[in-house]
């Protein structure tokens, strides 16, 4: 049996995805203000695919997305971490550790994404060594663009996802330097 880490920050409990996360993930990612910067989610089926991709990253690569909860409350408030993906965006992006963070709209503006990502990046570097990490952000998502800069990500280029959404691709050098 594979044992996945649980991380704790000052305000968050961060766990690997579990079977019971499907409906909470769907509810989180289809909420209007949360969904506006996300690519086509394709309903519950799309969330199932996302959940399986995230769980598969843990199994195949030893790292992945964390589900975010407040320790003293029920309910999923976001996701974040470093996962492995292949998006068809080019050799400079594909087949790389990719950072991602999503915070539910009711929790935006509280610094939770930064808190969670700092913990995820520290865990990743401690466990897997300092490596180059990529991320992609929707062009209009100003808070995430700011957070990416604070986390040490540098702009690479713009790209279009297969569904036509425009994103900016970033990379973070090993150690975030």
Secondary structure, 3 states (H helix, E strand, C coil): CCCCCEEECCCCEEEECCCCHHHHHHHHHHCHHHHCCCCCCCHHHHHHHHHHHHHHHHHHHCCCEEEEECCCCCCCCEEEEEEEECCCCCCCCCCEEEEEEEECHHHCCCCHHHHHHHHHHHHHHHHHCCCCEEEEEECCCHHHHHHHHHCCCEEEEEEECCCCCEEEEEEECHHHC
